[in-house]
């Protein structure tokens, strides 16, 4: 899994399709090249303090690490915007939401 690091890449992904879920919002955008899929993770300060934001980010990264490789398509950028609900939601539920969001993103 490659990571998005540049602000311009995050902004470009924000112009693509947005798929809301309870624990996150998935933003997906096709790139012009066919390189490996790249992921970015962001959690705003509205979610909570640094400890809570980092916990949300770690949960989202783990879901992508476990399930992301076989579901995503090359040449796409994905950004997961964490929500506060990700703190209390069961891990399996977030995983199911991620699977559904990826399927919906590729239907557009």
CNS distance restraints for C-alpha pairs under 8 A (distance, minus, plus):
assign (resid   1 and name CA) (resid  36 and name CA) 7.74 0.50 0.50
assign (resid   1 and name CA) (resid  37 and name CA) 6.97 0.50 0.50
assign (resid   1 and name CA) (resid  38 and name CA) 6.38 0.50 0.50
assign (resid   1 and name CA) (resid  39 and name CA) 7.11 0.50 0.50
assign (resid   1 and name CA) (resid  65 and name CA) 7.24 0.50 0.50
assign (resid   1 and name CA) (resid  69 and name CA) 7.14 0.50 0.50
assign (resid   2 and name CA) (resid  36 and name CA) 7.15 0.50 0.50
assign (resid   2 and name CA) (resid  37 and name CA) 6.63 0.50 0.50
assign (resid   2 and name CA) (resid  38 and name CA) 4.66 0.50 0.50
assign (resid   2 and name CA) (resid  39 and name CA) 6.24 0.50 0.50
assign (resid   3 and name CA) (resid  38 and name CA) 5.14 0.50 0.50
assign (resid   3 and name CA) (resid  39 and name CA) 4.80 0.50 0.50
assign (resid   3 and name CA) (resid  40 and name CA) 5.70 0.50 0.50
assign (resid   4 and name CA) (resid   9 and name CA) 6.53 0.50 0.50
assign (resid   4 and name CA) (resid  10 and name CA) 7.08 0.50 0.50
assign (resid   4 and name CA) (resid  38 and name CA) 5.91 0.50 0.50
assign (resid   4 and name CA) (resid  39 and name CA) 5.48 0.50 0.50
assign (resid   4 and name CA) (resid  40 and name CA) 4.76 0.50 0.50
assign (resid   4 and name CA) (resid  77 and name CA) 7.81 0.50 0.50
assign (resid   5 and name CA) (resid   9 and name CA) 7.34 0.50 0.50
assign (resid   5 and name CA) (resid  10 and name CA) 7.89 0.50 0.50
assign (resid   5 and name CA) (resid  40 and name CA) 7.17 0.50 0.50
assign (resid   6 and name CA) (resid  10 and name CA) 6.77 0.50 0.50
assign (resid   7 and name CA) (resid  11 and name CA) 6.24 0.50 0.50
assign (resid   8 and name CA) (resid  12 and name CA) 6.07 0.50 0.50
assign (resid   9 and name CA) (resid  13 and name CA) 6.24 0.50 0.50
assign (resid   9 and name CA) (resid  77 and name CA) 7.99 0.50 0.50
assign (resid  10 and name CA) (resid  14 and name CA) 6.31 0.50 0.50
assign (resid  10 and name CA) (resid  40 and name CA) 7.11 0.50 0.50
assign (resid  10 and name CA) (resid  79 and name CA) 6.94 0.50 0.50
assign (resid  11 and name CA) (resid  15 and name CA) 6.81 0.50 0.50
assign (resid  12 and name CA) (resid  16 and name CA) 7.24 0.50 0.50
assign (resid  12 and name CA) (resid  29 and name CA) 7.34 0.50 0.50
assign (resid  13 and name CA) (resid  27 and name CA) 5.96 0.50 0.50
assign (resid  13 and name CA) (resid  28 and name CA) 5.70 0.50 0.50
assign (resid  13 and name CA) (resid  29 and name CA) 5.02 0.50 0.50
assign (resid  13 and name CA) (resid  77 and name CA) 6.25 0.50 0.50
assign (resid  13 and name CA) (resid  78 and name CA) 6.57 0.50 0.50
assign (resid  13 and name CA) (resid  79 and name CA) 6.65 0.50 0.50
assign (resid  14 and name CA) (resid  18 and name CA) 7.59 0.50 0.50
assign (resid  14 and name CA) (resid  27 and name CA) 5.91 0.50 0.50
assign (resid  14 and name CA) (resid  28 and name CA) 7.48 0.50 0.50
assign (resid  14 and name CA) (resid  29 and name CA) 7.72 0.50 0.50
assign (resid  14 and name CA) (resid  79 and name CA) 7.82 0.50 0.50
assign (resid  15 and name CA) (resid  29 and name CA) 7.31 0.50 0.50
assign (resid  16 and name CA) (resid  27 and name CA) 6.32 0.50 0.50
assign (resid  16 and name CA) (resid  28 and name CA) 5.47 0.50 0.50
assign (resid  16 and name CA) (resid  29 and name CA) 4.61 0.50 0.50
assign (resid  16 and name CA) (resid  30 and name CA) 7.77 0.50 0.50
assign (resid  17 and name CA) (resid  27 and name CA) 5.65 0.50 0.50
assign (resid  17 and name CA) (resid  28 and name CA) 5.38 0.50 0.50
assign (resid  17 and name CA) (resid  29 and name CA) 6.55 0.50 0.50
assign (resid  17 and name CA) (resid 105 and name CA) 6.62 0.50 0.50
assign (resid  17 and name CA) (resid 108 and name CA) 7.44 0.50 0.50
assign (resid  18 and name CA) (resid  25 and name CA) 6.68 0.50 0.50
assign (resid  18 and name CA) (resid  26 and name CA) 5.65 0.50 0.50
assign (resid  18 and name CA) (resid  27 and name CA) 4.55 0.50 0.50
assign (resid  18 and name CA) (resid  28 and name CA) 6.64 0.50 0.50
assign (resid  18 and name CA) (resid 105 and name CA) 7.62 0.50 0.50
assign (resid  19 and name CA) (resid  25 and name CA) 5.65 0.50 0.50
assign (resid  19 and name CA) (resid  26 and name CA) 5.00 0.50 0.50
assign (resid  19 and name CA) (resid  27 and name CA) 6.40 0.50 0.50
assign (resid  19 and name CA) (resid 101 and name CA) 5.99 0.50 0.50
assign (resid  19 and name CA) (resid 104 and name CA) 7.34 0.50 0.50
assign (resid  19 and name CA) (resid 105 and name CA) 6.73 0.50 0.50
assign (resid  20 and name CA) (resid  24 and name CA) 6.49 0.50 0.50
assign (resid  20 and name CA) (resid  25 and name CA) 4.37 0.50 0.50
assign (resid  20 and name CA) (resid  26 and name CA) 6.30 0.50 0.50
assign (resid  20 and name CA) (resid 101 and name CA) 7.64 0.50 0.50
assign (resid  21 and name CA) (resid  25 and name CA) 5.65 0.50 0.50
assign (resid  21 and name CA) (resid  26 and name CA) 7.67 0.50 0.50
assign (resid  21 and name CA) (resid  97 and name CA) 6.32 0.50 0.50
assign (resid  21 and name CA) (resid  98 and name CA) 7.94 0.50 0.50
assign (resid  21 and name CA) (resid 101 and name CA) 7.33 0.50 0.50
assign (resid  22 and name CA) (resid  83 and name CA) 7.45 0.50 0.50
assign (resid  22 and name CA) (resid  85 and name CA) 6.49 0.50 0.50
assign (resid  22 and name CA) (resid  86 and name CA) 7.57 0.50 0.50
assign (resid  22 and name CA) (resid  94 and name CA) 7.98 0.50 0.50
assign (resid  22 and name CA) (resid  97 and name CA) 7.74 0.50 0.50
assign (resid  23 and name CA) (resid  82 and name CA) 6.25 0.50 0.50
assign (resid  23 and name CA) (resid  83 and name CA) 5.08 0.50 0.50
assign (resid  23 and name CA) (resid  84 and name CA) 6.83 0.50 0.50
assign (resid  23 and name CA) (resid  85 and name CA) 5.00 0.50 0.50
assign (resid  23 and name CA) (resid  86 and name CA) 4.39 0.50 0.50
assign (resid  23 and name CA) (resid  89 and name CA) 7.36 0.50 0.50
assign (resid  23 and name CA) (resid  94 and name CA) 6.49 0.50 0.50
assign (resid  24 and name CA) (resid  80 and name CA) 6.19 0.50 0.50
assign (resid  24 and name CA) (resid  81 and name CA) 5.28 0.50 0.50
assign (resid  24 and name CA) (resid  82 and name CA) 4.45 0.50 0.50
assign (resid  24 and name CA) (resid  83 and name CA) 5.09 0.50 0.50
assign (resid  24 and name CA) (resid  86 and name CA) 7.22 0.50 0.50
assign (resid  25 and name CA) (resid  80 and name CA) 5.75 0.50 0.50
assign (resid  25 and name CA) (resid  81 and name CA) 5.08 0.50 0.50
assign (resid  25 and name CA) (resid  82 and name CA) 6.73 0.50 0.50
assign (resid  25 and name CA) (resid  83 and name CA) 7.72 0.50 0.50
assign (resid  26 and name CA) (resid  78 and name CA) 6.84 0.50 0.50
assign (resid  26 and name CA) (resid  79 and name CA) 5.83 0.50 0.50
assign (resid  26 and name CA) (resid  80 and name CA) 4.81 0.50 0.50
assign (resid  26 and name CA) (resid  81 and name CA) 6.50 0.50 0.50
assign (resid  26 and name CA) (resid 101 and name CA) 6.79 0.50 0.50
assign (resid  26 and name CA) (resid 102 and name CA) 7.91 0.50 0.50
assign (resid  27 and name CA) (resid  78 and name CA) 5.56 0.50 0.50
assign (resid  27 and name CA) (resid  79 and name CA) 5.03 0.50 0.50
assign (resid  27 and name CA) (resid  80 and name CA) 6.44 0.50 0.50
assign (resid  27 and name CA) (resid  81 and name CA) 7.87 0.50 0.50
assign (resid  28 and name CA) (resid  76 and name CA) 6.85 0.50 0.50
assign (resid  28 and name CA) (resid  77 and name CA) 5.72 0.50 0.50
assign (resid  28 and name CA) (resid  78 and name CA) 4.54 0.50 0.50
assign (resid  28 and name CA) (resid  79 and name CA) 6.54 0.50 0.50
assign (resid  28 and name CA) (resid 105 and name CA) 6.58 0.50 0.50
assign (resid  29 and name CA) (resid  76 and name CA) 5.62 0.50 0.50
assign (resid  29 and name CA) (resid  77 and name CA) 5.32 0.50 0.50
assign (resid  29 and name CA) (resid  78 and name CA) 6.62 0.50 0.50
assign (resid  30 and name CA) (resid  75 and name CA) 5.92 0.50 0.50
assign (resid  30 and name CA) (resid  76 and name CA) 4.35 0.50 0.50
assign (resid  30 and name CA) (resid  77 and name CA) 6.35 0.50 0.50
assign (resid  31 and name CA) (resid  75 and name CA) 5.25 0.50 0.50
assign (resid  31 and name CA) (resid  76 and name CA) 5.44 0.50 0.50
assign (resid  31 and name CA) (resid  77 and name CA) 6.90 0.50 0.50
assign (resid  32 and name CA) (resid  75 and name CA) 6.98 0.50 0.50
assign (resid  33 and name CA) (resid  75 and name CA) 5.62 0.50 0.50
assign (resid  34 and name CA) (resid  74 and name CA) 5.65 0.50 0.50
assign (resid  34 and name CA) (resid  75 and name CA) 4.13 0.50 0.50
assign (resid  34 and name CA) (resid  76 and name CA) 7.92 0.50 0.50
assign (resid  35 and name CA) (resid  74 and name CA) 5.80 0.50 0.50
assign (resid  35 and name CA) (resid  75 and name CA) 5.08 0.50 0.50
assign (resid  36 and name CA) (resid  73 and name CA) 7.77 0.50 0.50
assign (resid  36 and name CA) (resid  74 and name CA) 4.69 0.50 0.50
assign (resid  36 and name CA) (resid  75 and name CA) 5.87 0.50 0.50
assign (resid  36 and name CA) (resid  76 and name CA) 7.52 0.50 0.50
assign (resid  37 and name CA) (resid  72 and name CA) 6.77 0.50 0.50
assign (resid  37 and name CA) (resid  73 and name CA) 6.23 0.50 0.50
assign (resid  37 and name CA) (resid  74 and name CA) 4.74 0.50 0.50
assign (resid  37 and name CA) (resid  75 and name CA) 5.58 0.50 0.50
assign (resid  37 and name CA) (resid  76 and name CA) 5.03 0.50 0.50
assign (resid  37 and name CA) (resid  77 and name CA) 5.80 0.50 0.50
assign (resid  37 and name CA) (resid  78 and name CA) 7.59 0.50 0.50
assign (resid  38 and name CA) (resid  76 and name CA) 6.61 0.50 0.50
assign (resid  38 and name CA) (resid  77 and name CA) 4.87 0.50 0.50
assign (resid  38 and name CA) (resid  78 and name CA) 6.19 0.50 0.50
assign (resid  39 and name CA) (resid  77 and name CA) 5.97 0.50 0.50
assign (resid  39 and name CA) (resid  78 and name CA) 4.81 0.50 0.50
assign (resid  39 and name CA) (resid  79 and name CA) 5.65 0.50 0.50
assign (resid  39 and name CA) (resid  80 and name CA) 7.65 0.50 0.50
assign (resid  40 and name CA) (resid  77 and name CA) 7.88 0.50 0.50
assign (resid  40 and name CA) (resid  78 and name CA) 6.21 0.50 0.50
assign (resid  40 and name CA) (resid  79 and name CA) 4.48 0.50 0.50
assign (resid  40 and name CA) (resid  80 and name CA) 6.29 0.50 0.50
assign (resid  41 and name CA) (resid  57 and name CA) 6.49 0.50 0.50
assign (resid  41 and name CA) (resid  60 and name CA) 7.58 0.50 0.50
assign (resid  41 and name CA) (resid  61 and name CA) 7.49 0.50 0.50
assign (resid  41 and name CA) (resid  79 and name CA) 5.60 0.50 0.50
assign (resid  41 and name CA) (resid  80 and name CA) 4.96 0.50 0.50
assign (resid  41 and name CA) (resid  81 and name CA) 6.07 0.50 0.50
assign (resid  41 and name CA) (resid  82 and name CA) 7.44 0.50 0.50
assign (resid  42 and name CA) (resid  57 and name CA) 7.03 0.50 0.50
assign (resid  42 and name CA) (resid  79 and name CA) 7.42 0.50 0.50
assign (resid  42 and name CA) (resid  80 and name CA) 6.38 0.50 0.50
assign (resid  42 and name CA) (resid  81 and name CA) 4.95 0.50 0.50
assign (resid  42 and name CA) (resid  82 and name CA) 6.19 0.50 0.50
assign (resid  43 and name CA) (resid  47 and name CA) 6.87 0.50 0.50
assign (resid  43 and name CA) (resid  53 and name CA) 5.96 0.50 0.50
assign (resid  43 and name CA) (resid  56 and name CA) 7.46 0.50 0.50
assign (resid  43 and name CA) (resid  57 and name CA) 6.83 0.50 0.50
assign (resid  43 and name CA) (resid  81 and name CA) 5.66 0.50 0.50
assign (resid  43 and name CA) (resid  82 and name CA) 4.85 0.50 0.50
assign (resid  43 and name CA) (resid  83 and name CA) 6.96 0.50 0.50
assign (resid  44 and name CA) (resid  48 and name CA) 7.99 0.50 0.50
assign (resid  44 and name CA) (resid  53 and name CA) 7.48 0.50 0.50
assign (resid  44 and name CA) (resid  82 and name CA) 7.61 0.50 0.50
assign (resid  45 and name CA) (resid  49 and name CA) 6.73 0.50 0.50
assign (resid  45 and name CA) (resid  50 and name CA) 7.86 0.50 0.50
assign (resid  45 and name CA) (resid  53 and name CA) 7.37 0.50 0.50
assign (resid  47 and name CA) (resid  52 and name CA) 7.29 0.50 0.50
assign (resid  47 and name CA) (resid  53 and name CA) 6.36 0.50 0.50
assign (resid  47 and name CA) (resid  82 and name CA) 7.94 0.50 0.50
assign (resid  47 and name CA) (resid  83 and name CA) 6.21 0.50 0.50
assign (resid  47 and name CA) (resid  84 and name CA) 4.91 0.50 0.50
assign (resid  48 and name CA) (resid  52 and name CA) 5.59 0.50 0.50
assign (resid  48 and name CA) (resid  53 and name CA) 6.06 0.50 0.50
assign (resid  48 and name CA) (resid  84 and name CA) 7.48 0.50 0.50
assign (resid  49 and name CA) (resid  53 and name CA) 6.20 0.50 0.50
assign (resid  50 and name CA) (resid  54 and name CA) 6.00 0.50 0.50
assign (resid  51 and name CA) (resid  55 and name CA) 6.21 0.50 0.50
assign (resid  52 and name CA) (resid  56 and name CA) 6.29 0.50 0.50
assign (resid  52 and name CA) (resid  87 and name CA) 7.37 0.50 0.50
assign (resid  53 and name CA) (resid  57 and name CA) 6.20 0.50 0.50
assign (resid  54 and name CA) (resid  58 and name CA) 6.04 0.50 0.50
assign (resid  55 and name CA) (resid  59 and name CA) 6.24 0.50 0.50
assign (resid  55 and name CA) (resid  87 and name CA) 7.19 0.50 0.50
assign (resid  56 and name CA) (resid  60 and name CA) 6.31 0.50 0.50
assign (resid  56 and name CA) (resid  82 and name CA) 6.32 0.50 0.50
assign (resid  56 and name CA) (resid  83 and name CA) 7.61 0.50 0.50
assign (resid  56 and name CA) (resid  84 and name CA) 7.60 0.50 0.50
assign (resid  56 and name CA) (resid  86 and name CA) 5.94 0.50 0.50
assign (resid  56 and name CA) (resid  87 and name CA) 6.00 0.50 0.50
assign (resid  57 and name CA) (resid  61 and name CA) 6.14 0.50 0.50
assign (resid  57 and name CA) (resid  82 and name CA) 6.80 0.50 0.50
assign (resid  58 and name CA) (resid  62 and name CA) 6.15 0.50 0.50
assign (resid  59 and name CA) (resid  63 and name CA) 6.36 0.50 0.50
assign (resid  59 and name CA) (resid  86 and name CA) 7.77 0.50 0.50
assign (resid  59 and name CA) (resid  91 and name CA) 7.73 0.50 0.50
assign (resid  60 and name CA) (resid  64 and name CA) 6.41 0.50 0.50
assign (resid  60 and name CA) (resid  80 and name CA) 7.40 0.50 0.50
assign (resid  60 and name CA) (resid  82 and name CA) 7.51 0.50 0.50
assign (resid  61 and name CA) (resid  65 and name CA) 6.09 0.50 0.50
assign (resid  62 and name CA) (resid  66 and name CA) 6.09 0.50 0.50
assign (resid  63 and name CA) (resid  67 and name CA) 5.93 0.50 0.50
assign (resid  63 and name CA) (resid  68 and name CA) 7.09 0.50 0.50
assign (resid  63 and name CA) (resid  94 and name CA) 7.76 0.50 0.50
assign (resid  63 and name CA) (resid  95 and name CA) 5.99 0.50 0.50
assign (resid  63 and name CA) (resid  98 and name CA) 7.72 0.50 0.50
assign (resid  64 and name CA) (resid  68 and name CA) 4.29 0.50 0.50
assign (resid  64 and name CA) (resid  69 and name CA) 7.40 0.50 0.50
assign (resid  65 and name CA) (resid  69 and name CA) 7.09 0.50 0.50
assign (resid  67 and name CA) (resid  71 and name CA) 6.91 0.50 0.50
assign (resid  67 and name CA) (resid  95 and name CA) 7.72 0.50 0.50
assign (resid  67 and name CA) (resid  99 and name CA) 7.76 0.50 0.50
assign (resid  68 and name CA) (resid  72 and name CA) 5.98 0.50 0.50
assign (resid  71 and name CA) (resid  99 and name CA) 7.52 0.50 0.50
assign (resid  71 and name CA) (resid 102 and name CA) 6.99 0.50 0.50
assign (resid  71 and name CA) (resid 103 and name CA) 7.89 0.50 0.50
assign (resid  72 and name CA) (resid  76 and name CA) 7.86 0.50 0.50
assign (resid  72 and name CA) (resid 102 and name CA) 6.99 0.50 0.50
assign (resid  82 and name CA) (resid  86 and name CA) 6.99 0.50 0.50
assign (resid  85 and name CA) (resid  89 and name CA) 6.02 0.50 0.50
assign (resid  86 and name CA) (resid  94 and name CA) 7.32 0.50 0.50
assign (resid  89 and name CA) (resid  93 and name CA) 6.84 0.50 0.50
assign (resid  89 and name CA) (resid  94 and name CA) 6.94 0.50 0.50
assign (resid  90 and name CA) (resid  94 and name CA) 6.65 0.50 0.50
assign (resid  91 and name CA) (resid  95 and name CA) 6.24 0.50 0.50
assign (resid  92 and name CA) (resid  96 and name CA) 6.24 0.50 0.50
assign (resid  93 and name CA) (resid  97 and name CA) 6.20 0.50 0.50
assign (resid  94 and name CA) (resid  98 and name CA) 6.14 0.50 0.50
assign (resid  95 and name CA) (resid  99 and name CA) 6.34 0.50 0.50
assign (resid  96 and name CA) (resid 100 and name CA) 6.28 0.50 0.50
assign (resid  97 and name CA) (resid 101 and name CA) 6.01 0.50 0.50
assign (resid  98 and name CA) (resid 102 and name CA) 6.14 0.50 0.50
assign (resid  99 and name CA) (resid 103 and name CA) 6.37 0.50 0.50
assign (resid 100 and name CA) (resid 104 and name CA) 6.17 0.50 0.50
assign (resid 101 and name CA) (resid 105 and name CA) 6.03 0.50 0.50
assign (resid 102 and name CA) (resid 106 and name CA) 6.42 0.50 0.50
assign (resid 103 and name CA) (resid 107 and name CA) 6.53 0.50 0.50
assign (resid 104 and name CA) (resid 108 and name CA) 6.94 0.50 0.50
